[in-house]
Amino acid sequence: MSEGKTTVTLQTAGFDARFPNQNQTKHCYQNYIDYYKCTNAKGEEFTPCKQFFRAFHSLCPNEWIARFDEQREAGAFPASLEP
């Protein structure tokens, strides 16, 4: 009876002492920046970079991610993403 069933593990970003408050806007933004800095330095397949990816996808609304991506592609993102 258990054939064909898959187990899905849902996770969210863990506690980060840099962002102790309920408002997680800065946490979202910083993880987005950290992910692209990490991938620019080490490449997209570098496993520790994936933690930043999961964190910002968990914390940021999809509209923000889309806007950040548009700004980054247009060269207008307000932060440096160089390592």
Secondary structure by P-SEA (a helix, b strand, c coil): ccccbbbbbbbccccccccccccaaaaaaaaaaaaaaaaaccccccaaaaaaaaaaaacccaaaaaaaaaaaaaccccccccc
